[in-house]
Amino acid sequence: MYLNSLLNCGFKGKIYPINPKAGEIFGLKVYANIKNIPEPVDYVICCTPVSFATQLMRDCIAKKVKVVHFFTSGFGETGTEEGKQLEQEISSLARRNGIRIIGPNCMGIYCPETGLSFAPDFVKESGSVALICQSGGNSMHLVREGVRRGIKFSKVISYGNACDIDECDLLEYLAADQDTELIAAYIEGVKDGKRFSQLLKEVARVKPVIVLKGGVGEAGARAAASHTGVLAGSNEVWDGLLHQAGAIRVHSLEELVDMAVTFAYFPLPLSKRTAVLGVGGGATVLATDDCTNAGLEVPRPPPEVQSKLKSYVKRAGVGLSLINPVDLSAQGREPDVFYNCSKVLLEHEGIDLLLIQLPFDIPIIPSSTAKTHGLMLPTKEAGWDIIIKSIIKIHKESDKPIAVVIHSITYSESYQDMLNYERMCYEAGLPVYHSLTNASKAIVRFIDYHKRRARMQGLI
């Protein structure tokens, strides 16, 4: 798996496979022991059974290796005395001989710039978001979901049990990393709370830090202890710590990606005054609650704005509503209607941001099929294409922030179209979310973060 990942992602250094059987793999010579490699070795990825860990460390010391990443599990996270002692033994060997350890029990490092990767499908392009993640599985999910929504990464570090290099070391490094503009973190627990608290405050003054804390309840704390062998701490303590440090707390993997998307693509609005525009579906009915519960304002447009909207709507229709939220129903999928109504809302001085929600679970079929069978369902050529292109056009013309909400797909044939439209949006610089609730939460946190920073800097 690791060899395949390094080769697929174009690792720029030399690769030396090691296995007692020697031979060849993927066209590379296999060495029976690390000590047999004729050249210096900087970085070792350990995938051996846990019983070989101590001997590997001794071989690495003899070879003057700089870093050992232990993918291998079976250490302190097991909760057994044997596992804890073994973890302590390799840590002690590393400290005495100047070697750093990543892990054990982790996926390691993904660095697109150098081609270092722990999954063969990770993209080669670098970005400005760094991720530290105590969970290997979560790190893989976050990278894939982030890339799907237009986020590229500078560095990703899955660090597991953190017997040596921990979240504090990583935060300190990333704060000074010129390739990183935003730091995201999934943390199950810390071993030096005082250092972490102080360091987080210092890092948050330099760059935005988004934190997802895993294992906050009693059951979650037990799970964290068995997963990476850490003390989780209470939810209240973490809430206070992150708030005081100026970090942004999120409560799910999706919220973490939402915040990264918001920082990457959403310009800072002048206020929370929001217009919501939809094209049918019951989601528009719930929009006011979703927005106001998160902290956005959804003001009713004055009569002159409603009159302008009405002038672009050609006829009455089921679900049509020209107050805020605005629901254009099926007419929103007609040429010019969506564009003109969006423009009216963005030009209204009482609105500072526009949320557009699209119910892609309405079936989309080829126009040729619709014509052949006499169907009246919306088609790509006369529906969603028009809307997406209208959104991109109005985004280029307006200086007010626009966010797009593509609701979860229930019609399987719409899924690939949704992915294509999502890509079109972020390539045009538009943030895309998967629910109005998540979009509202992320945007409010984004605004509040910048207000808090402005207060700290004495700007307001």
N, C-alpha and C positions, 0 to 999 in steps of 0.2 A: 504493500500500500504506500509506504513512504517513498520507496524508490520510484514508483509510478508517478507519485505526486511531484517529486523533484524534477523528473525528466519532462513531464507534461508542462510544468510551469517554467521550464527553461532555467533551472538553477545555474548560476554563472560560475560556480566553483567546481572543484573536482569531487567526484563521488566514489567512495570506496565501500562496496558491500562486504560484510563480514559474516561468515558462517563456518562452523567447524568442518563442513563437508567441502569447502572451497568450490572450485568450478567456475561457472559463469552464469550471469543473470542479466537480461535486457542488454546483452552485448557488453557488459562490464565484467572485469575480472573480479572474482570473489576471493577475499583473503580469509585464511583460517583463524587469524587472530589480529587484533588491532596492532599489536607489536610488530607484525610482519609487513606492515605498510611502509614502503621505503621513504615516503615524504611526510612532512609534518601534518598533523590533524588538528583542526581547530574545534570542531563541533561534532559531537557524537549523539546519534539517536538510538536509544536503547529499547529494543523490542524483545529482549530475552526474558525467559521466565524469571520470577523474582529471586529464585534460589541462586542465580548467577550474578546478582547485582553487585555484591561485594567484590567478587573477583574481577568484574568488569571495571569497577572503580580503581582497583589496583593496577590493572592494565593501562587504564587511561592516565594514571599518575606517571607510570613508567614512560608513556608516550608523550607526556607534557601537554595533554589536551587542555583546552581552555574552558569548555562548557560541555556538560553532559545533560541531555534531555531524556528523562525517563518517561517513555510512554508506558512502561511496565507499571502495573498496579500490584496490590497485595502488601502495602506498607501500613502506615499509621491509620489510613482510612478504614482498615478492617476492624479496628478497635481492640485487636489482640495484642498482648504484650510482645509476642514474637514480631508482629508487624511493626510496632512502635520502635522496638529495639533495632530492627533492621534499618529503618528510616534514620534513626539516630546514628547508626554506624556509618552509613554512606555519607551523611551530612558531616560527620566528624572528619572522615577521611578527606572530603572535599575541602573543608576549611583549613585543615592542616597543610594542604598541598596546593592551595591557590586555585582550585577549580570551582566554578559556579555550577549549580544544579538548577534546571528547570523541571518542576514536578516534585516528586514522581506522580504517576497517575494522571497524565494530561496529554493533550495533542501537540503542544509545543508552539512553534512560531510560523506565522505566515507573513512574509515580507515580499510583496510583488516586485519591488525594485531589484532584488537579488535573485528572485525565483525560488526562494525558500518557501515551502508549502507543505501542509499536511492533508490536502485533498486534491485529487487530480483535476477536478473541474473548477477550481478557483481561478479567477481571471488574472491576467498578467499585468493589467493596468493599475497603477498606484493612484491613491486618492489622498484626502486630508483627514480622514477619520481613523483614529486608533481605537482598538478594542482590547481591554484586558478582561479575561473571562476565566473564572475558576473551573467552569465546566467545559469539558471538551465537546460534548454533544451540543450544548448551547452555542459554543463558539462557531461550530460549523453551520448551525441554523442561521445565526445572525449574519454571518458573511453572505450566505446564499440569499437570504431574504433582503439584506441590504443592497446587494448588487442588483437584484431583480427590481428594486425601487430606485435605482440610480445612485447608490452610495458606493464609493470606492474607498479602499483602506490603505493607510500608510503602513501600519503594522497591526497584527493581531497576535496576542499571546495567550494561549491556554496554559495556565500555570498550576492547576491541580492542588496538591497538598501543600505546596509552597514551603518545603523544608529548608530552602535556602533563599532563592529569589522570590520575593513576595510582592503583594500589591503595592506596598510602599516604594520598593525599588523601582517598580514599573511606572508608577505615577511620577516619581521624581525624574526618571529618564524621559518620559513622554512630554513632561512640562518643558523640557529644554530641546525637544526634537523639532527641528525646523520644518520637517515634512508633515507635522501633525498640527491641525488647527482645532480639533474637537476630540475629547477623550470620552469614550463610553466604557462602562465597567459593569460586569456581573460579578458580584462578590457574595460568597456564602458566609464568610467570617474572617476575622483578622486576629493575628496573634499578638500584635503590639498596638493596642487601642490608642494609647497616648500619642505614639509617633504618627499613626494613621490620621488621627484627628488634626494634628498640627500641620501635617504635610498636605492634607486635603484642602485646608484653608489657603495654604500658599499656592497650590496648583490652581485652585478655582479663581484666584486673582489674575492668573495669567491666561487661562483658557477655560472654555465651558467644559464642565464635567457632568456627565449623565450617569447616574448610579441606579442599578437594579439590585436590590438586596434580596437574596434568596434565603429561605429558612427563617421567617420572622415569627411564625406561630410555634407552638410546642411541638406539633408533629413535624413541621418544616425544619425546626432546629435539629430534631433527631435525624431527619433525612440528610441534612447538611453534614452532620457529624459522621454519618456512615458513608457519605459520598467523598468528602475530602478531608475528614478528620479535623474539623475546625469548630470553635465555639461560635455560635451564631449571634447571640445577643438579642435583647428584646426589641420589639418593633418601635416602642416609644423612644428608646435610647437612639436608635438609628435615625428616626425621624428628626429628633432634635439635633443630632450631630450633623446630618446632611444639610439641614436648614441653616445652622450656624456657620457652616463652612462655605455656604453659597453654592453648593452643588444642586443639581436638579434631580429629584427623586422620581423614578417611574416604578410601576408595579407589575409590568409584564414584559415579555420579550417584544411583543408588538409595539408597546408604548416606547420602548427603547429605540426601535427602528423609526417610529414616528418622529421622535425628537431629533434623531440624526437627519432625517429627511427635512424637517422644518429648518434646522440650522443651515443645511446645505442649499435650500432652494427658496426659503420664504423671506422676503424683505420685511423689515420691521414696520408695521403699520403705525399710523399716528394715534390710533385709539382702538378700542375693542368694538366699535360700532360696525356691525356686520350685516350684510345682505346675503340671504340664502336663496339660491336659484336652482330649481329642479325641473325635470321634464317628465313628471308622472311618477306614480308609485306612492304608497302610503308613507314612505320615509319622510316626505316633506311635511306631513302632518305632525310628526314627532320632532321636527327640526328645531322649533323654538325651545322646547324643553331641553333638547340635547345641548344647544348653544348656551342657554341661560344657566343651566346646571353647572356647566364648565366655567362660566364667568364671562362669556361674551354678551354683548348687548345686541338685541335684534329690534331696532326701532321701526315703528310703522312709517312708511313713506308718506309725505304730504300729498294732497289731492293732485297737484300738478304733475308729480312723478307718476302717480297711478294713471293719470290721463295719458301721459306719454306712452306708458307701457300698453295701455288699451289700444292706442293708435296703431301699434304694430301687431296686435293680435287680430286675426282676420274674422274670427267667429267665436261664439260661445262654445264651451266644450266641457265634458265631464272632468272634474278635478281641477279646472282652471281657477287660479287664484292670483290676484295682482297686488295683494298686500304682502308684507314681509313675514314669512318666507313667500317667495314668488314661485308658483308652479305653473309652467306653461303647458303642462299635459302633453298630448301628442303633437301639438302645434310647434313645440320647441324643436322638433326634428325636421322642420320645414326650412327651406332656404331663407336666410335673412332674419327670421323671427328671433332665433336664439341670440344671434350677434347683436341685433338692435336693442333687445331688452337688456342684455348684459351691459351694453354701452350706457343705457339710461341709468342703470343702478350705479355704475362706476362713476358717472359724471355727477351724481347727486352728492352735494357737499356734506350731507348728513351721514354718509357711508364711507368707511375707511378701509374695508376689506370685503372681498366677495368669496363666498363658499359656494361651489357648484357641485351638486350631487346628481350622479348618473346611475339609474337602476339598470345595470347591464344584464339582469336576469330576465328582462323582456327578450323573447326569442328574436334572433337576428338570422335572416335567411338571404340567400342570393336573390337579386331582383329578378333574374331569369326564372327562378323557381316560383317566385310570387306571381309573376305574370302568367306563367303556364297554368297555374292552378287557380288563378283569380283570387289570391290571398291578399289581405290588407295589412299583414304584419309589417313592421318597419324593417327596412333592409339596410345593409351597410352603405350602399351607394346613396340612399336617400334618407339616412338617419344618423347613425353614430359618427360616420365620417364627417358629415356637415357640422355636427356639434363640436367634435374635437378640433377640427380646423378653425371653427369660429372662436373657440376658447384660446387657441394659440394666437390667432390674429389679434384678439382684444387684449391679450397679455402683452403683446409687443407694442400696442398702442397706448396702454394705460400705465401710469406710474403707481397705481394702487395694487396691493398684493391680491393675488388670486390663488385659491387652493381648490383642488379637484378631489371629490370623494367618489370612488368607484365601489359600490356596495358589493358584498359577497355574491359570488356567482352560484345560481341554482340550476341554470340551464347549461348543460355540459358543452354544447356547441358554441357557447359564447366565450368560453374560457380563453382560448387562444387570441380571440379578438380583443378581449380585455387586456391581456398581456401586451399586445401590440400597441393599443391606445395608451396604456400606462407608460410604455417606453417613449412614445411620441411626446407625451406630456413632459417627462423629466428631461428629455433631450432638448426641449424648448425652454427649460428652466422652471417648470411648474411642479410644485409638490403634489403628490398623489397619496391619498389615505383610503382606508377600507371601511371606515364608518364615520358618520358625522360626529359621534361622541368622541372618537379618538382624535379626529382632526381638531375639534374644539379644545380638548384638553391640551394637546401639543401646542397649539397656537397661544393659548392663555399662559402656559408655562414659559413659552418663548418670550412673550411680552413682559411677563412679571420678572423674568431673569434679567432682561435688559433694563427694566426700571430699577431693580435692586442694584445693578452695577452702576447705573447713573447716579443713584443716591450715594453709594460708597465713594464715588469719584467726585462728589460735590457738584454734579451737573444739574441736579434738580433738588 
